[in-house]
Amino acid sequence: MNRLAMLFAFILCPLLTAQQSTQVGSTSAAQQSAQAIQITGTLHLAHDQQPPVEEPPLASADLDRSQVLKQARTIVICSETQFLTSATLDRALMRQTDWDKLGLSIVSDSCYDNPRATKPRPAELKLQINRVVFTHIHTYILTDKATGFVLASGQVRAFDGVVASGPMAEQIVKVLTAARLQGKPASGD
């Protein structure tokens, strides 16, 4: 029984002392400053506390997905897989019949040089493509680069990235067409 008591004390003693030290070490800043006032009688702040900076509230146009898609002029394609490159999806988008009507330009870098601007402008939309590991599922996410809002997402199941680029481009153009061409009259021949 004596051995059992010693073993019990040997196991619990470090646990109890560790718990007590964390309780002592977890005094809040307010308690520490109160202790400092009691000791010295005066309080000297090391730095001035500034109020948190408030960001202006987002306008309703920023929150409206279709409004963001209407106002965008440039899109950048970023691929996170070797199975479906950004150039492959670029070609597939350009082959879509409604692509010219959308008025979007595909840029190769997230910041592109505008000859009339003094500094490079960032692309407004980002199309991120990927392939789920060990599957034939290719995914895309269309986001607004300024706010980070997800505007559209989807997936295509295909054996190869080249095969997946066609249906993926169709899905993307459908989303963009619904947002950008909804108010324009249909051209009749």
Long-range contacts (C-beta under 8 A, 24 or more apart in sequence): 58-147, 62-147, 63-149, 65-149, 65-151, 65-179, 66-178, 66-179, 66-182, 68-124, 68-144, 68-147, 68-149, 68-151, 69-125, 69-151, 69-175, 69-176, 69-179, 69-180, 70-179, 70-180, 71-124, 72-104, 72-124, 72-125, 72-144, 73-103, 73-104, 73-105, 73-124, 74-104, 74-105, 74-106, 74-107, 74-112, 74-121, 74-123, 74-124, 74-125, 75-104, 75-105, 75-106, 75-107, 75-123, 75-124, 75-125, 75-126, 75-127, 76-106, 76-107, 76-108, 76-109, 76-110, 76-123, 76-125, 76-126, 76-127, 76-145, 77-106, 77-127, 77-129, 78-110, 78-126, 78-127, 78-128, 78-129, 79-128, 79-129, 79-130, 80-128, 80-129, 80-130, 81-129, 81-130, 81-131, 81-138, 81-161, 83-131, 83-138, 83-160, 83-161, 84-129, 84-130, 84-131, 84-138, 84-161, 84-162, 84-164, 84-165, 84-168, 85-161, 86-129, 88-161, 88-162, 88-165, 89-127, 89-129, 89-165, 89-168, 89-169, 91-165, 92-165, 92-166, 92-168, 92-169, 93-169, 93-172, 93-173, 95-166, 95-169, 96-169, 96-170, 96-173, 98-173, 98-177, 98-181, 99-173, 101-177, 101-181, 102-173, 102-176, 102-177, 102-180, 102-181, 103-180, 104-176, 110-145, 122-146, 125-151, 127-172, 129-168, 131-161, 138-164, 138-168, 140-168, 140-171, 140-172, 142-172, 142-175, 151-175
